[in-house]
């Protein structure tokens, strides 16, 4: 299950509006609406705030059940995946190295 589907289900089950969740968590409502529209989160801190507010684990927020295989991601790896595609790295020479001088 995707974050979009799971978050929509959680909000419906708990009868919470996006505005209420935004107010309680401190995550901008616009950000939550983007997630509900299918956009991937850009800041892991927002996910943690939502989890804390809803008293959920990250796995529960993403709709994973105990039947699903365990998620083996370090927080650094999870942050990499969340931020994937946002930055482009261009490698090119930048002047002379001090070792070359």
Biopython code that builds the backbone (N, CA, C, O; Angstrom):
import numpy as np
from Bio.PDB.StructureBuilder import StructureBuilder

atoms = [
    (1, "UNK", "N", (0.853, -1.176, 0.000)),
    (1, "UNK", "CA", (0.000, 0.000, 0.000)),
    (1, "UNK", "C", (0.899, 1.239, 0.000)),
    (1, "UNK", "O", (1.942, 1.255, 0.653)),
    (2, "UNK", "N", (0.503, 2.238, -0.710)),
    (2, "UNK", "CA", (1.290, 3.463, -0.794)),
    (2, "UNK", "C", (0.956, 4.404, 0.368)),
    (2, "UNK", "O", (-0.044, 4.230, 1.065)),
    (3, "UNK", "N", (1.810, 5.393, 0.552)),
    (3, "UNK", "CA", (1.564, 6.409, 1.575)),
    (3, "UNK", "C", (0.233, 7.102, 1.301)),
    (3, "UNK", "O", (-0.536, 7.358, 2.227)),
    (4, "UNK", "N", (-0.040, 7.403, 0.044)),
    (4, "UNK", "CA", (-1.279, 8.085, -0.329)),
    (4, "UNK", "C", (-2.498, 7.291, 0.125)),
    (4, "UNK", "O", (-3.386, 7.828, 0.786)),
    (5, "UNK", "N", (-2.535, 6.019, -0.231)),
    (5, "UNK", "CA", (-3.682, 5.169, 0.121)),
    (5, "UNK", "C", (-3.801, 4.998, 1.623)),
    (5, "UNK", "O", (-4.892, 5.098, 2.185)),
    (6, "UNK", "N", (-2.683, 4.741, 2.265)),
    (6, "UNK", "CA", (-2.685, 4.497, 3.697)),
    (6, "UNK", "C", (-3.098, 5.738, 4.488)),
    (6, "UNK", "O", (-3.920, 5.649, 5.400)),
    (7, "UNK", "N", (-2.529, 6.893, 4.140)),
    (7, "UNK", "CA", (-2.861, 8.127, 4.845)),
    (7, "UNK", "C", (-4.324, 8.489, 4.646)),
    (7, "UNK", "O", (-4.993, 8.927, 5.582)),
    (8, "UNK", "N", (-4.816, 8.311, 3.442)),
    (8, "UNK", "CA", (-6.235, 8.595, 3.167)),
    (8, "UNK", "C", (-7.132, 7.693, 4.039)),
    (8, "UNK", "O", (-8.123, 8.157, 4.603)),
    (9, "UNK", "N", (-6.775, 6.402, 4.142)),
    (9, "UNK", "CA", (-7.536, 5.450, 4.940)),
    (9, "UNK", "C", (-7.495, 5.826, 6.427)),
    (9, "UNK", "O", (-8.517, 5.785, 7.112)),
    (10, "UNK", "N", (-6.307, 6.190, 6.917)),
    (10, "UNK", "CA", (-6.146, 6.567, 8.325)),
    (10, "UNK", "C", (-6.992, 7.797, 8.651)),
    (10, "UNK", "O", (-7.683, 7.829, 9.669)),
    (11, "UNK", "N", (-6.934, 8.802, 7.787)),
    (11, "UNK", "CA", (-7.727, 10.016, 8.022)),
    (11, "UNK", "C", (-9.229, 9.707, 8.027)),
    (11, "UNK", "O", (-9.975, 10.224, 8.859)),
    (12, "UNK", "N", (-9.661, 8.857, 7.086)),
    (12, "UNK", "CA", (-11.079, 8.488, 7.032)),
    (12, "UNK", "C", (-11.488, 7.690, 8.272)),
    (12, "UNK", "O", (-12.523, 7.972, 8.877)),
    (13, "UNK", "N", (-10.684, 6.700, 8.649)),
    (13, "UNK", "CA", (-11.003, 5.855, 9.807)),
    (13, "UNK", "C", (-11.092, 6.661, 11.094)),
    (13, "UNK", "O", (-11.956, 6.410, 11.934)),
    (14, "UNK", "N", (-10.200, 7.625, 11.245)),
    (14, "UNK", "CA", (-10.157, 8.416, 12.485)),
    (14, "UNK", "C", (-10.991, 9.689, 12.407)),
    (14, "UNK", "O", (-11.084, 10.451, 13.369)),
    (15, "UNK", "N", (-11.592, 9.902, 11.245)),
    (15, "UNK", "CA", (-12.425, 11.093, 11.015)),
    (15, "UNK", "C", (-11.662, 12.380, 11.343)),
    (15, "UNK", "O", (-12.150, 13.257, 12.056)),
    (16, "UNK", "N", (-10.438, 12.455, 10.789)),
    (16, "UNK", "CA", (-9.571, 13.617, 10.959)),
    (16, "UNK", "C", (-9.455, 14.315, 9.609)),
    (16, "UNK", "O", (-9.285, 13.655, 8.584)),
    (17, "UNK", "N", (-9.545, 15.617, 9.600)),
    (17, "UNK", "CA", (-9.356, 16.371, 8.362)),
    (17, "UNK", "C", (-7.867, 16.691, 8.195)),
    (17, "UNK", "O", (-7.088, 16.610, 9.145)),
    (18, "UNK", "N", (-7.501, 17.049, 6.989)),
    (18, "UNK", "CA", (-6.123, 17.449, 6.719)),
    (18, "UNK", "C", (-5.767, 18.675, 7.553)),
    (18, "UNK", "O", (-4.658, 18.766, 8.081)),
    (19, "UNK", "N", (-6.691, 19.607, 7.672)),
    (19, "UNK", "CA", (-6.438, 20.821, 8.460)),
    (19, "UNK", "C", (-6.171, 20.479, 9.922)),
    (19, "UNK", "O", (-5.277, 21.058, 10.539)),
    (20, "UNK", "N", (-6.937, 19.544, 10.482)),
    (20, "UNK", "CA", (-6.730, 19.144, 11.876)),
    (20, "UNK", "C", (-5.365, 18.480, 12.051)),
    (20, "UNK", "O", (-4.637, 18.781, 12.997)),
    (21, "UNK", "N", (-5.025, 17.578, 11.135)),
    (21, "UNK", "CA", (-3.730, 16.891, 11.212)),
    (21, "UNK", "C", (-2.587, 17.894, 11.079)),
    (21, "UNK", "O", (-1.587, 17.794, 11.789)),
    (22, "UNK", "N", (-2.729, 18.842, 10.190)),
    (22, "UNK", "CA", (-1.700, 19.858, 9.995)),
    (22, "UNK", "C", (-1.523, 20.693, 11.267)),
    (22, "UNK", "O", (-0.398, 20.966, 11.686)),
    (23, "UNK", "N", (-2.622, 21.089, 11.865)),
    (23, "UNK", "CA", (-2.569, 21.898, 13.085)),
    (23, "UNK", "C", (-1.912, 21.120, 14.235)),
    (23, "UNK", "O", (-1.084, 21.664, 14.966)),
    (24, "UNK", "N", (-2.288, 19.850, 14.387)),
    (24, "UNK", "CA", (-1.767, 19.039, 15.491)),
    (24, "UNK", "C", (-0.301, 18.663, 15.304)),
    (24, "UNK", "O", (0.452, 18.591, 16.275)),
    (25, "UNK", "N", (0.108, 18.422, 14.055)),
    (25, "UNK", "CA", (1.467, 17.931, 13.793)),
    (25, "UNK", "C", (2.470, 19.036, 13.493)),
    (25, "UNK", "O", (3.671, 18.860, 13.698)),
    (26, "UNK", "N", (1.982, 20.171, 13.009)),
    (26, "UNK", "CA", (2.887, 21.237, 12.598)),
    (26, "UNK", "C", (3.382, 21.075, 11.168)),
    (26, "UNK", "O", (4.196, 21.870, 10.698)),
    (27, "UNK", "N", (2.893, 20.047, 10.470)),
    (27, "UNK", "CA", (3.234, 19.841, 9.062)),
    (27, "UNK", "C", (2.249, 20.665, 8.238)),
    (27, "UNK", "O", (1.042, 20.575, 8.466)),
    (28, "UNK", "N", (2.731, 21.466, 7.286)),
    (28, "UNK", "CA", (1.806, 22.292, 6.496)),
    (28, "UNK", "C", (0.733, 21.462, 5.793)),
    (28, "UNK", "O", (1.012, 20.393, 5.251)),
    (29, "UNK", "N", (-0.490, 21.971, 5.812)),
    (29, "UNK", "CA", (-1.603, 21.279, 5.150)),
    (29, "UNK", "C", (-1.292, 21.061, 3.677)),
    (29, "UNK", "O", (-1.638, 20.022, 3.114)),
    (30, "UNK", "N", (-0.647, 22.027, 3.055)),
    (30, "UNK", "CA", (-0.295, 21.914, 1.638)),
    (30, "UNK", "C", (0.581, 20.678, 1.400)),
    (30, "UNK", "O", (0.422, 19.983, 0.397)),
    (31, "UNK", "N", (1.499, 20.415, 2.321)),
    (31, "UNK", "CA", (2.375, 19.251, 2.214)),
    (31, "UNK", "C", (1.557, 17.965, 2.287)),
    (31, "UNK", "O", (1.765, 17.048, 1.493)),
    (32, "UNK", "N", (0.635, 17.899, 3.230)),
    (32, "UNK", "CA", (-0.204, 16.702, 3.381)),
    (32, "UNK", "C", (-1.064, 16.505, 2.143)),
    (32, "UNK", "O", (-1.229, 15.377, 1.679)),
    (33, "UNK", "N", (-1.615, 17.591, 1.598)),
    (33, "UNK", "CA", (-2.409, 17.485, 0.362)),
    (33, "UNK", "C", (-1.546, 16.969, -0.797)),
    (33, "UNK", "O", (-2.026, 16.199, -1.630)),
    (34, "UNK", "N", (-0.294, 17.385, -0.852)),
    (34, "UNK", "CA", (0.605, 16.878, -1.898)),
    (34, "UNK", "C", (0.789, 15.369, -1.758)),
    (34, "UNK", "O", (0.773, 14.648, -2.755)),
    (35, "UNK", "N", (0.964, 14.886, -0.523)),
    (35, "UNK", "CA", (1.112, 13.450, -0.299)),
    (35, "UNK", "C", (-0.148, 12.716, -0.737)),
    (35, "UNK", "O", (-0.071, 11.654, -1.354)),
    (36, "UNK", "N", (-1.317, 13.289, -0.415)),
    (36, "UNK", "CA", (-2.576, 12.643, -0.797)),
    (36, "UNK", "C", (-2.772, 12.642, -2.309)),
    (36, "UNK", "O", (-3.525, 11.824, -2.839)),
    (37, "UNK", "N", (-2.102, 13.548, -3.000)),
    (37, "UNK", "CA", (-2.168, 13.595, -4.464)),
    (37, "UNK", "C", (-1.120, 12.679, -5.108)),
    (37, "UNK", "O", (-1.062, 12.564, -6.332)),
    (38, "UNK", "N", (-0.295, 12.031, -4.281)),
    (38, "UNK", "CA", (0.669, 11.079, -4.824)),
    (38, "UNK", "C", (2.112, 11.527, -4.811)),
    (38, "UNK", "O", (2.996, 10.760, -5.193)),
    (39, "UNK", "N", (2.374, 12.749, -4.379)),
    (39, "UNK", "CA", (3.761, 13.233, -4.342)),
    (39, "UNK", "C", (4.493, 12.571, -3.172)),
    (39, "UNK", "O", (3.914, 12.370, -2.105)),
    (40, "UNK", "N", (5.754, 12.238, -3.377)),
    (40, "UNK", "CA", (6.562, 11.615, -2.334)),
    (40, "UNK", "C", (7.041, 12.677, -1.342)),
    (40, "UNK", "O", (7.328, 13.809, -1.729)),
    (41, "UNK", "N", (7.126, 12.307, -0.067)),
    (41, "UNK", "CA", (7.603, 13.256, 0.947)),
    (41, "UNK", "C", (9.027, 13.706, 0.659)),
    (41, "UNK", "O", (9.842, 12.931, 0.160)),
    (42, "UNK", "N", (9.319, 14.950, 0.973)),
    (42, "UNK", "CA", (10.662, 15.493, 0.770)),
    (42, "UNK", "C", (11.436, 15.607, 2.073)),
    (42, "UNK", "O", (12.667, 15.624, 2.063)),
    (43, "UNK", "N", (10.731, 15.684, 3.190)),
    (43, "UNK", "CA", (11.392, 15.829, 4.483)),
    (43, "UNK", "C", (10.950, 14.704, 5.410)),
    (43, "UNK", "O", (9.765, 14.561, 5.712)),
    (44, "UNK", "N", (11.903, 13.923, 5.849)),
    (44, "UNK", "CA", (11.576, 12.815, 6.743)),
    (44, "UNK", "C", (11.048, 13.329, 8.077)),
    (44, "UNK", "O", (10.286, 12.638, 8.753)),
    (45, "UNK", "N", (11.450, 14.541, 8.456)),
    (45, "UNK", "CA", (10.967, 15.115, 9.707)),
    (45, "UNK", "C", (9.442, 15.252, 9.701)),
    (45, "UNK", "O", (8.794, 15.073, 10.733)),
    (46, "UNK", "N", (8.879, 15.567, 8.545)),
    (46, "UNK", "CA", (7.427, 15.676, 8.443)),
    (46, "UNK", "C", (6.769, 14.321, 8.689)),
    (46, "UNK", "O", (5.742, 14.237, 9.362)),
    (47, "UNK", "N", (7.361, 13.267, 8.143)),
    (47, "UNK", "CA", (6.811, 11.925, 8.358)),
    (47, "UNK", "C", (6.858, 11.565, 9.837)),
    (47, "UNK", "O", (5.898, 11.012, 10.373)),
    (48, "UNK", "N", (7.970, 11.875, 10.495)),
    (48, "UNK", "CA", (8.087, 11.576, 11.919)),
    (48, "UNK", "C", (7.046, 12.344, 12.733)),
    (48, "UNK", "O", (6.471, 11.797, 13.674)),
    (49, "UNK", "N", (6.803, 13.590, 12.383)),
    (49, "UNK", "CA", (5.795, 14.386, 13.101)),
    (49, "UNK", "C", (4.401, 13.789, 12.937)),
    (49, "UNK", "O", (3.630, 13.716, 13.894)),
    (50, "UNK", "N", (4.086, 13.362, 11.710)),
    (50, "UNK", "CA", (2.784, 12.740, 11.451)),
    (50, "UNK", "C", (2.653, 11.458, 12.259)),
    (50, "UNK", "O", (1.616, 11.214, 12.877)),
    (51, "UNK", "N", (3.708, 10.633, 12.258)),
    (51, "UNK", "CA", (3.686, 9.382, 13.026)),
    (51, "UNK", "C", (3.481, 9.658, 14.514)),
    (51, "UNK", "O", (2.683, 8.986, 15.168)),
    (52, "UNK", "N", (4.198, 10.641, 15.044)),
    (52, "UNK", "CA", (4.058, 10.986, 16.460)),
    (52, "UNK", "C", (2.636, 11.456, 16.768)),
    (52, "UNK", "O", (2.053, 11.060, 17.778)),
    (53, "UNK", "N", (2.090, 12.284, 15.912)),
    (53, "UNK", "CA", (0.759, 12.829, 16.125)),
    (53, "UNK", "C", (-0.307, 11.740, 16.090)),
    (53, "UNK", "O", (-1.234, 11.736, 16.900)),
    (54, "UNK", "N", (-0.161, 10.812, 15.136)),
    (54, "UNK", "CA", (-1.153, 9.745, 14.972)),
    (54, "UNK", "C", (-0.846, 8.507, 15.808)),
    (54, "UNK", "O", (-1.611, 7.543, 15.798)),
    (55, "UNK", "N", (0.275, 8.532, 16.533)),
    (55, "UNK", "CA", (0.720, 7.391, 17.348)),
    (55, "UNK", "C", (0.865, 6.133, 16.488)),
    (55, "UNK", "O", (0.326, 5.072, 16.802)),
    (56, "UNK", "N", (1.612, 6.293, 15.395)),
    (56, "UNK", "CA", (1.861, 5.206, 14.457)),
    (56, "UNK", "C", (3.355, 5.024, 14.257)),
    (56, "UNK", "O", (4.143, 5.934, 14.513)),
    (57, "UNK", "N", (3.737, 3.837, 13.797)),
    (57, "UNK", "CA", (5.107, 3.634, 13.337)),
    (57, "UNK", "C", (5.167, 4.040, 11.876)),
    (57, "UNK", "O", (4.134, 4.227, 11.233)),
    (58, "UNK", "N", (6.363, 4.172, 11.360)),
    (58, "UNK", "CA", (6.525, 4.517, 9.943)),
    (58, "UNK", "C", (5.908, 3.422, 9.063)),
    (58, "UNK", "O", (5.292, 3.713, 8.037)),
    (59, "UNK", "N", (6.082, 2.165, 9.475)),
    (59, "UNK", "CA", (5.513, 1.050, 8.711)),
    (59, "UNK", "C", (3.993, 1.136, 8.665)),
    (59, "UNK", "O", (3.380, 0.901, 7.624)),
    (60, "UNK", "N", (3.391, 1.476, 9.804)),
    (60, "UNK", "CA", (1.934, 1.601, 9.839)),
    (60, "UNK", "C", (1.466, 2.773, 8.984)),
    (60, "UNK", "O", (0.433, 2.684, 8.320)),
    (61, "UNK", "N", (2.214, 3.863, 8.996)),
    (61, "UNK", "CA", (1.854, 5.020, 8.172)),
    (61, "UNK", "C", (1.872, 4.651, 6.691)),
    (61, "UNK", "O", (1.039, 5.128, 5.920)),
    (62, "UNK", "N", (2.815, 3.810, 6.297)),
    (62, "UNK", "CA", (2.907, 3.381, 4.903)),
    (62, "UNK", "C", (2.009, 2.182, 4.600)),
    (62, "UNK", "O", (2.029, 1.655, 3.488)),
    (63, "UNK", "N", (1.217, 1.748, 5.593)),
    (63, "UNK", "CA", (0.247, 0.689, 5.355)),
    (63, "UNK", "C", (0.819, -0.701, 5.352)),
    (63, "UNK", "O", (0.187, -1.621, 4.832)),
    (64, "UNK", "N", (2.000, -0.887, 5.917)),
    (64, "UNK", "CA", (2.594, -2.220, 5.976)),
    (64, "UNK", "C", (1.973, -2.991, 7.131)),
    (64, "UNK", "O", (1.745, -2.434, 8.205)),
    (65, "UNK", "N", (1.699, -4.278, 6.908)),
    (65, "UNK", "CA", (1.129, -5.123, 7.948)),
    (65, "UNK", "C", (2.187, -6.087, 8.450)),
    (65, "UNK", "O", (3.276, -6.176, 7.884)),
    (66, "UNK", "N", (1.866, -6.802, 9.504)),
    (66, "UNK", "CA", (2.814, -7.770, 10.059)),
    (66, "UNK", "C", (3.103, -8.893, 9.070)),
    (66, "UNK", "O", (4.149, -9.536, 9.163)),
    (67, "UNK", "N", (2.200, -9.141, 8.126)),
    (67, "UNK", "CA", (2.414, -10.180, 7.123)),
    (67, "UNK", "C", (3.471, -9.772, 6.101)),
    (67, "UNK", "O", (4.121, -10.625, 5.495)),
    (68, "UNK", "N", (3.637, -8.478, 5.914)),
    (68, "UNK", "CA", (4.616, -7.988, 4.946)),
    (68, "UNK", "C", (6.023, -8.295, 5.438)),
    (68, "UNK", "O", (6.252, -8.348, 6.646)),
    (69, "UNK", "N", (6.968, -8.497, 4.527)),
    (69, "UNK", "CA", (8.347, -8.710, 4.968)),
    (69, "UNK", "C", (8.869, -7.466, 5.670)),
    (69, "UNK", "O", (8.453, -6.352, 5.352)),
    (70, "UNK", "N", (9.781, -7.648, 6.627)),
    (70, "UNK", "CA", (10.291, -6.476, 7.360)),
    (70, "UNK", "C", (11.003, -5.501, 6.447)),
    (70, "UNK", "O", (11.604, -5.886, 5.444)),
    (71, "UNK", "N", (10.926, -4.251, 6.803)),
    (71, "UNK", "CA", (11.564, -3.190, 6.050)),
    (71, "UNK", "C", (12.942, -2.946, 6.658)),
    (71, "UNK", "O", (13.044, -2.492, 7.797)),
    (72, "UNK", "N", (13.984, -3.240, 5.919)),
    (72, "UNK", "CA", (15.350, -3.094, 6.425)),
    (72, "UNK", "C", (15.988, -1.857, 5.822)),
    (72, "UNK", "O", (16.800, -1.948, 4.902)),
    (73, "UNK", "N", (15.616, -0.710, 6.346)),
    (73, "UNK", "CA", (16.188, 0.547, 5.883)),
    (73, "UNK", "C", (16.710, 1.325, 7.080)),
    (73, "UNK", "O", (16.004, 1.511, 8.070)),
    (74, "UNK", "N", (17.925, 1.765, 6.981)),
    (74, "UNK", "CA", (18.426, 2.667, 8.011)),
    (74, "UNK", "C", (17.786, 4.026, 7.781)),
    (74, "UNK", "O", (17.261, 4.293, 6.701)),
    (75, "UNK", "N", (17.829, 4.880, 8.788)),
    (75, "UNK", "CA", (17.234, 6.208, 8.616)),
    (75, "UNK", "C", (17.960, 6.982, 7.516)),
    (75, "UNK", "O", (17.341, 7.774, 6.805)),
    (76, "UNK", "N", (19.277, 6.756, 7.372)),
    (76, "UNK", "CA", (20.019, 7.445, 6.309)),
    (76, "UNK", "C", (19.547, 6.956, 4.941)),
    (76, "UNK", "O", (19.369, 7.756, 4.023)),
    (77, "UNK", "N", (19.344, 5.645, 4.804)),
    (77, "UNK", "CA", (18.880, 5.077, 3.532)),
    (77, "UNK", "C", (17.462, 5.544, 3.210)),
    (77, "UNK", "O", (17.152, 5.854, 2.060)),
    (78, "UNK", "N", (16.605, 5.594, 4.229)),
    (78, "UNK", "CA", (15.247, 6.065, 4.025)),
    (78, "UNK", "C", (15.255, 7.514, 3.571)),
    (78, "UNK", "O", (14.502, 7.894, 2.675)),
    (79, "UNK", "N", (16.105, 8.321, 4.188)),
    (79, "UNK", "CA", (16.227, 9.723, 3.800)),
    (79, "UNK", "C", (16.718, 9.832, 2.360)),
    (79, "UNK", "O", (16.257, 10.697, 1.616)),
    (80, "UNK", "N", (17.649, 8.962, 1.955)),
    (80, "UNK", "CA", (18.127, 8.956, 0.564)),
    (80, "UNK", "C", (16.991, 8.673, -0.394)),
    (80, "UNK", "O", (16.850, 9.344, -1.417)),
    (81, "UNK", "N", (16.175, 7.674, -0.063)),
    (81, "UNK", "CA", (15.078, 7.307, -0.950)),
    (81, "UNK", "C", (14.036, 8.416, -1.041)),
    (81, "UNK", "O", (13.482, 8.671, -2.111)),
    (82, "UNK", "N", (13.776, 9.064, 0.073)),
    (82, "UNK", "CA", (12.795, 10.151, 0.068)),
    (82, "UNK", "C", (13.287, 11.299, -0.802)),
    (82, "UNK", "O", (12.508, 11.913, -1.531)),
    (83, "UNK", "N", (14.572, 11.583, -0.722)),
    (83, "UNK", "CA", (15.134, 12.708, -1.460)),
    (83, "UNK", "C", (15.595, 12.337, -2.866)),
    (83, "UNK", "O", (16.105, 13.192, -3.589)),
    (84, "UNK", "N", (15.427, 11.099, -3.258)),
    (84, "UNK", "CA", (15.892, 10.658, -4.572)),
    (84, "UNK", "C", (15.245, 11.485, -5.679)),
    (84, "UNK", "O", (14.035, 11.710, -5.685)),
    (85, "UNK", "N", (16.063, 11.921, -6.593)),
    (85, "UNK", "CA", (15.547, 12.646, -7.743)),
    (85, "UNK", "C", (15.383, 14.138, -7.529)),
    (85, "UNK", "O", (15.051, 14.855, -8.473)),
    (86, "UNK", "N", (15.602, 14.620, -6.334)),
    (86, "UNK", "CA", (15.424, 16.048, -6.090)),
    (86, "UNK", "C", (16.659, 16.828, -6.515)),
    (86, "UNK", "O", (16.551, 17.957, -6.993)),
    (87, "UNK", "N", (17.835, 16.225, -6.340)),
    (87, "UNK", "CA", (19.071, 16.916, -6.644)),
    (87, "UNK", "C", (19.788, 16.246, -7.811)),
    (87, "UNK", "O", (19.724, 15.028, -7.979)),
    (88, "UNK", "N", (20.449, 17.032, -8.588)),
    (88, "UNK", "CA", (21.268, 16.520, -9.676)),
    (88, "UNK", "C", (22.702, 16.904, -9.366)),
    (88, "UNK", "O", (22.997, 18.060, -9.062)),
    (89, "UNK", "N", (23.581, 15.934, -9.445)),
    (89, "UNK", "CA", (24.988, 16.188, -9.175)),
    (89, "UNK", "C", (25.719, 16.242, -10.505)),
    (89, "UNK", "O", (25.610, 15.331, -11.325)),
    (90, "UNK", "N", (26.458, 17.307, -10.705)),
    (90, "UNK", "CA", (27.236, 17.463, -11.924)),
    (90, "UNK", "C", (28.704, 17.491, -11.523)),
    (90, "UNK", "O", (29.127, 18.350, -10.749)),
    (91, "UNK", "N", (29.470, 16.556, -12.049)),
    (91, "UNK", "CA", (30.900, 16.504, -11.744)),
    (91, "UNK", "C", (31.664, 17.155, -12.880)),
    (91, "UNK", "O", (31.532, 16.767, -14.041)),
    (92, "UNK", "N", (32.453, 18.137, -12.535)),
    (92, "UNK", "CA", (33.291, 18.812, -13.515)),
    (92, "UNK", "C", (34.475, 19.413, -12.783)),
    (92, "UNK", "O", (34.387, 19.660, -11.580)),
    (93, "UNK", "N", (35.561, 19.653, -13.463)),
    (93, "UNK", "CA", (36.744, 20.220, -12.801)),
    (93, "UNK", "C", (36.447, 21.609, -12.255)),
    (93, "UNK", "O", (35.715, 22.393, -12.859)),
    (94, "UNK", "N", (37.028, 21.888, -11.110)),
    (94, "UNK", "CA", (36.859, 23.199, -10.490)),
    (94, "UNK", "C", (38.245, 23.746, -10.158)),
    (94, "UNK", "O", (38.671, 23.694, -9.004)),
    (95, "UNK", "N", (38.916, 24.245, -11.113)),
    (95, "UNK", "CA", (40.255, 24.814, -10.896)),
    (95, "UNK", "C", (41.275, 23.741, -10.575)),
    (95, "UNK", "O", (41.010, 22.548, -10.718)),
    (96, "UNK", "N", (42.422, 24.173, -10.147)),
    (96, "UNK", "CA", (43.501, 23.241, -9.839)),
    (96, "UNK", "C", (43.445, 22.809, -8.394)),
    (96, "UNK", "O", (43.080, 23.585, -7.511)),
    (97, "UNK", "N", (43.815, 21.545, -8.158)),
    (97, "UNK", "CA", (43.954, 21.054, -6.785)),
    (97, "UNK", "C", (45.235, 21.623, -6.208)),
    (97, "UNK", "O", (46.176, 21.921, -6.943)),
    (98, "UNK", "N", (45.270, 21.774, -4.895)),
    (98, "UNK", "CA", (46.458, 22.286, -4.255)),
    (98, "UNK", "C", (47.628, 21.307, -4.386)),
    (98, "UNK", "O", (48.789, 21.717, -4.374)),
    (99, "UNK", "N", (47.321, 20.026, -4.509)),
    (99, "UNK", "CA", (48.384, 19.040, -4.685)),
    (99, "UNK", "C", (49.104, 19.207, -6.015)),
    (99, "UNK", "O", (50.282, 18.870, -6.136)),
    (100, "UNK", "N", (48.382, 19.735, -7.031)),
    (100, "UNK", "CA", (48.956, 19.927, -8.366)),
    (100, "UNK", "C", (49.862, 21.152, -8.415)),
    (100, "UNK", "O", (50.671, 21.275, -9.335)),
    (101, "UNK", "N", (49.751, 22.041, -7.472)),
    (101, "UNK", "CA", (50.492, 23.314, -7.508)),
    (101, "UNK", "C", (51.943, 23.139, -7.153)),
    (101, "UNK", "O", (52.697, 24.113, -7.138)),
]
sb = StructureBuilder()
sb.init_structure("model")
sb.init_model(0)
sb.init_chain("A")
sb.init_seg("    ")
for serial, (resi, resn, name, xyz) in enumerate(atoms, 1):
    if name == "N":
        sb.init_residue(resn, " ", resi, " ")
    sb.init_atom(name, np.array(xyz, "f"), 0.0, 1.0, " ", f" {name:<3s}", serial, name[0])
structure = sb.get_structure()
